Amino acid sequence: MFVVAVGVISLKIVNVEYFVNYYDKYIKLKEAQLSIFTSMSNIEQHTFITKKEVALLLRCSIGTIDNLMAQGKIHSYGYNRRVIFNRQEIIDGLVKR
């Protein structure tokens, strides 16, 4: 028996085959989580984006986005309590300026 530390988890391993199988599943899970995160963080794929993503796209603060919304320069859509924006409308608004 030996002890192996994986990330935050420390395990007492009795069977090496069990450890290898467990570790393979752990690695596959982490790769799946990473691929989901990277696909969600790629804002070019999404039609509708959040206020934070608009701020990143325009390279400004969220407060500036609030001001542009109040001035009517950016059109937003509401869904329940969320505010979302059409990515193409934001880009077209930049071209019009």
ROSE-4610 file (N, C-alpha, C; in Angstrom, 1 decimal, always signed):
// ROSE-4610
residu = [M/M/M/F/F/F/V/V/V/V/V/V/A/A/A/V/V/V/G/G/G/V/V/V/I/I/I/S/S/S/L/L/L/K/K/K/I/I/I/V/V/V/N/N/N/V/V/V/E/E/E/Y/Y/Y/F/F/F/V/V/V/N/N/N/Y/Y/Y/Y/Y/Y/D/D/D/K/K/K/Y/Y/Y/I/I/I/K/K/K/L/L/L/K/K/K/E/E/E/A/A/A/Q/Q/Q/L/L/L/S/S/S/I/I/I/F/F/F/T/T/T/S/S/S/M/M/M/S/S/S/N/N/N/I/I/I/E/E/E/Q/Q/Q/H/H/H/T/T/T/F/F/F/I/I/I/T/T/T/K/K/K/K/K/K/E/E/E/V/V/V/A/A/A/L/L/L/L/L/L/L/L/L/R/R/R/C/C/C/S/S/S/I/I/I/G/G/G/T/T/T/I/I/I/D/D/D/N/N/N/L/L/L/M/M/M/A/A/A/Q/Q/Q/G/G/G/K/K/K/I/I/I/H/H/H/S/S/S/Y/Y/Y/G/G/G/Y/Y/Y/N/N/N/R/R/R/R/R/R/V/V/V/I/I/I/F/F/F/N/N/N/R/R/R/Q/Q/Q/E/E/E/I/I/I/I/I/I/D/D/D/G/G/G/L/L/L/V/V/V/K/K/K/R/R/R]
num = [1/1/1/2/2/2/3/3/3/4/4/4/5/5/5/6/6/6/7/7/7/8/8/8/9/9/9/10/10/10/11/11/11/12/12/12/13/13/13/14/14/14/15/15/15/16/16/16/17/17/17/18/18/18/19/19/19/20/20/20/21/21/21/22/22/22/23/23/23/24/24/24/25/25/25/26/26/26/27/27/27/28/28/28/29/29/29/30/30/30/31/31/31/32/32/32/33/33/33/34/34/34/35/35/35/36/36/36/37/37/37/38/38/38/39/39/39/40/40/40/41/41/41/42/42/42/43/43/43/44/44/44/45/45/45/46/46/46/47/47/47/48/48/48/49/49/49/50/50/50/51/51/51/52/52/52/53/53/53/54/54/54/55/55/55/56/56/56/57/57/57/58/58/58/59/59/59/60/60/60/61/61/61/62/62/62/63/63/63/64/64/64/65/65/65/66/66/66/67/67/67/68/68/68/69/69/69/70/70/70/71/71/71/72/72/72/73/73/73/74/74/74/75/75/75/76/76/76/77/77/77/78/78/78/79/79/79/80/80/80/81/81/81/82/82/82/83/83/83/84/84/84/85/85/85/86/86/86/87/87/87/88/88/88/89/89/89/90/90/90/91/91/91/92/92/92/93/93/93/94/94/94/95/95/95/96/96/96/97/97/97]
x = [+0.8/+0.0/+0.9/+0.5/+1.2/+0.2/+0.6/-0.2/+0.2/-0.8/-0.6/-1.5/-0.9/-1.7/-2.0/-3.3/-3.7/-4.5/-3.9/-4.6/-4.8/-6.0/-6.4/-6.7/-6.9/-7.3/-6.0/-6.0/-4.9/-5.6/-5.0/-5.6/-4.7/-5.2/-4.4/-4.7/-3.7/-3.9/-3.5/-4.5/-4.2/-3.8/-4.6/-4.4/-3.9/-2.8/-2.2/-3.1/-3.7/-4.6/-5.8/-6.3/-7.4/-7.0/-5.8/-5.3/-5.1/-4.6/-4.4/-5.8/-6.7/-8.1/-8.7/-8.6/-9.1/-8.4/-7.1/-6.4/-6.7/-6.9/-7.4/-8.7/-9.6/-11.0/-10.8/-10.0/-9.7/-9.2/-8.2/-7.6/-8.7/-9.5/-10.5/-11.6/-11.9/-12.9/-12.3/-11.0/-10.4/-10.3/-10.0/-9.9/-11.3/-12.3/-13.7/-14.1/-13.7/-14.0/-13.3/-12.1/-11.3/-11.9/-12.3/-12.9/-14.2/-15.0/-16.2/-15.9/-15.0/-14.6/-14.1/-13.2/-12.7/-13.7/-14.7/-15.7/-16.7/-16.9/-17.9/-17.2/-15.9/-15.2/-14.9/-15.1/-14.9/-16.2/-16.2/-17.4/-17.7/-16.7/-17.0/-18.0/-18.2/-19.2/-20.6/-20.8/-22.2/-22.8/-24.1/-24.9/-25.2/-25.6/-25.9/-24.8/-24.4/-23.3/-23.7/-23.0/-23.4/-22.7/-23.1/-22.5/-21.0/-20.6/-19.1/-18.4/-19.0/-18.4/-18.4/-19.4/-19.5/-18.3/-18.2/-17.1/-15.7/-15.5/-14.3/-14.1/-15.2/-15.2/-14.9/-15.4/-15.2/-14.0/-13.4/-12.3/-12.6/-13.6/-14.0/-14.6/-15.0/-15.6/-17.1/-17.6/-19.0/-19.8/-19.3/-19.9/-20.1/-19.1/-19.3/-20.4/-20.5/-21.6/-22.9/-23.0/-24.3/-24.6/-23.6/-23.8/-24.2/-23.6/-24.0/-25.4/-25.8/-27.2/-28.2/-27.8/-28.7/-28.8/-27.7/-27.8/-28.4/-28.7/-29.4/-28.5/-27.2/-26.2/-26.0/-26.4/-26.3/-27.7/-28.2/-29.5/-29.3/-30.0/-29.9/-31.2/-31.2/-32.3/-32.4/-33.6/-33.8/-34.3/-33.8/-34.3/-34.3/-35.5/-35.7/-34.9/-34.0/-33.2/-31.9/-31.6/-30.4/-30.5/-29.4/-29.2/-28.3/-28.7/-27.9/-27.9/-26.9/-26.7/-26.5/-26.9/-26.7/-25.3/-24.4/-23.0/-22.8/-23.6/-23.5/-24.0/-25.0/-25.5/-24.4/-23.7/-22.6/-21.5/-21.1/-20.1/-20.6/-21.8/-22.4/-22.4/-22.7/-22.7/-21.4/-20.3/-19.0/-18.6/-19.1/-18.8/-19.5/-20.7/-21.5/-20.9/-20.1/-19.5/-18.5]
y = [-1.2/+0.0/+1.2/+2.2/+3.5/+4.6/+5.8/+7.0/+7.9/+8.3/+9.2/+10.4/+11.6/+12.9/+13.3/+13.5/+13.9/+15.2/+16.4/+17.6/+17.9/+18.0/+18.2/+16.8/+15.8/+14.5/+13.7/+13.1/+12.1/+10.8/+9.7/+8.4/+7.4/+6.4/+5.3/+4.2/+3.8/+2.9/+1.5/+0.6/-0.8/-1.6/-1.3/-2.0/-1.0/-1.3/-0.4/-0.3/-1.4/-1.3/-0.4/-0.5/+0.4/+1.9/+2.1/+3.5/+4.0/+3.2/+3.5/+3.8/+3.0/+3.1/+4.4/+4.7/+5.9/+7.1/+7.1/+8.2/+8.5/+7.5/+7.7/+8.4/+8.0/+8.6/+10.1/+10.3/+11.7/+12.6/+12.1/+12.9/+13.2/+12.2/+12.4/+13.4/+13.4/+14.3/+15.7/+15.9/+17.2/+17.7/+16.9/+17.3/+17.7/+17.0/+17.3/+18.7/+18.9/+20.2/+21.3/+21.1/+22.1/+22.4/+21.4/+21.6/+22.4/+22.1/+22.8/+24.3/+24.5/+25.9/+26.7/+26.1/+26.8/+27.1/+26.1/+26.4/+27.4/+27.5/+28.5/+29.9/+29.9/+31.2/+31.8/+31.1/+31.6/+32.4/+33.7/+34.5/+34.6/+34.3/+34.4/+33.4/+32.3/+31.3/+31.6/+32.5/+32.7/+33.9/+33.8/+34.9/+35.9/+35.5/+36.4/+36.3/+37.4/+37.5/+38.3/+38.1/+38.8/+40.2/+41.0/+42.3/+42.3/+41.3/+41.2/+40.9/+40.0/+39.7/+40.9/+41.7/+42.9/+43.9/+44.0/+44.8/+44.3/+43.0/+42.4/+42.7/+42.5/+42.8/+44.2/+45.1/+46.6/+47.1/+46.3/+46.7/+47.9/+47.8/+48.9/+48.2/+49.1/+48.5/+48.2/+47.5/+47.2/+48.4/+49.4/+50.7/+51.4/+51.4/+52.0/+51.4/+50.1/+49.4/+49.9/+50.0/+50.5/+51.9/+52.8/+54.1/+54.1/+53.3/+53.2/+52.6/+51.8/+51.3/+52.4/+53.2/+54.3/+55.4/+55.6/+56.5/+56.0/+54.7/+54.1/+53.8/+53.8/+53.5/+52.0/+51.2/+49.7/+49.2/+48.3/+47.7/+46.4/+46.2/+45.0/+44.3/+43.0/+42.1/+41.6/+41.5/+40.9/+39.6/+38.7/+37.4/+37.1/+37.1/+37.0/+38.2/+37.9/+39.0/+39.3/+38.5/+38.7/+39.7/+40.3/+41.3/+40.6/+40.4/+39.9/+40.8/+40.6/+41.4/+40.6/+41.0/+40.3/+40.8/+39.8/+40.1/+40.8/+40.4/+41.1/+42.5/+42.8/+44.2/+45.1/+44.5/+45.3/+45.6/+44.6/+44.8/+45.8/+45.7/+46.6/+48.0/+48.2/+49.5/+50.1/+49.3/+49.9/+50.3/+49.6/+50.0/+51.3/+51.5/+52.7/+54.0/+53.9/+55.1/+55.5]
z = [+0.0/+0.0/+0.0/-0.8/-0.9/-1.0/-0.7/-0.7/-1.9/-2.7/-3.8/-3.7/-3.9/-3.8/-5.3/-5.6/-6.9/-6.7/-7.1/-6.9/-5.4/-5.0/-3.6/-2.9/-3.7/-3.2/-2.8/-1.7/-1.3/-1.1/-1.7/-1.7/-1.1/-0.4/+0.0/-1.0/-1.8/-2.9/-2.5/-2.6/-2.3/-3.6/-4.6/-5.9/-6.9/-7.6/-8.6/-9.8/-10.2/-11.4/-11.1/-9.9/-9.5/-9.6/-9.1/-9.2/-10.6/-11.5/-12.9/-13.5/-13.3/-13.8/-13.3/-12.0/-11.4/-11.9/-12.0/-12.5/-14.0/-14.8/-16.2/-16.3/-15.4/-15.4/-14.9/-13.9/-13.4/-14.5/-15.3/-16.4/-17.5/-17.8/-18.8/-18.4/-17.1/-16.6/-16.6/-16.2/-16.3/-17.7/-18.7/-20.1/-20.6/-20.2/-20.6/-20.0/-18.7/-18.1/-18.8/-19.2/-19.9/-21.2/-22.0/-23.3/-23.2/-22.2/-22.0/-21.7/-20.8/-20.4/-21.6/-22.4/-23.5/-24.6/-24.8/-25.8/-25.3/-24.0/-23.5/-23.4/-23.2/-23.2/-24.5/-25.6/-26.9/-27.3/-27.2/-27.4/-28.9/-29.8/-31.2/-31.7/-30.9/-31.3/-31.0/-30.0/-29.5/-30.2/-30.4/-30.9/-29.9/-28.7/-27.6/-26.6/-26.1/-25.1/-23.9/-22.8/-21.5/-21.5/-20.5/-20.3/-20.1/-19.4/-19.1/-20.4/-21.3/-22.6/-23.5/-23.5/-24.3/-23.8/-22.5/-22.0/-22.5/-22.5/-23.0/-24.5/-25.2/-26.7/-27.0/-26.3/-26.5/-25.8/-24.9/-24.1/-23.2/-22.5/-21.6/-20.3/-19.4/-18.1/-18.3/-17.3/-17.3/-17.0/-16.2/-16.0/-17.3/-18.2/-19.5/-20.3/-20.2/-20.9/-20.4/-19.1/-18.5/-19.0/-19.1/-19.6/-21.1/-21.9/-23.3/-23.4/-22.5/-22.6/-22.2/-21.2/-20.7/-21.8/-22.6/-23.7/-24.9/-24.9/-26.1/-27.2/-27.0/-28.0/-28.2/-27.2/-27.3/-26.9/-27.8/-27.6/-26.8/-25.7/-25.0/-24.9/-24.7/-24.5/-23.1/-22.6/-21.3/-21.3/-20.5/-20.3/-18.8/-18.2/-16.8/-16.2/-15.3/-14.7/-15.5/-16.5/-17.2/-18.3/-18.6/-19.7/-20.7/-22.0/-23.0/-24.2/-25.0/-26.2/-27.4/-28.6/-29.8/-30.2/-30.4/-30.7/-32.0/-33.0/-34.3/-34.3/-33.5/-33.3/-32.7/-31.7/-31.1/-32.1/-32.9/-33.9/-35.0/-35.4/-36.4/-35.9/-34.6/-34.0/-34.0/-33.9/-33.9/-35.3/-36.3/-37.7/-38.1/-37.5/-37.9/-37.4/-36.2/-35.7/-36.6]
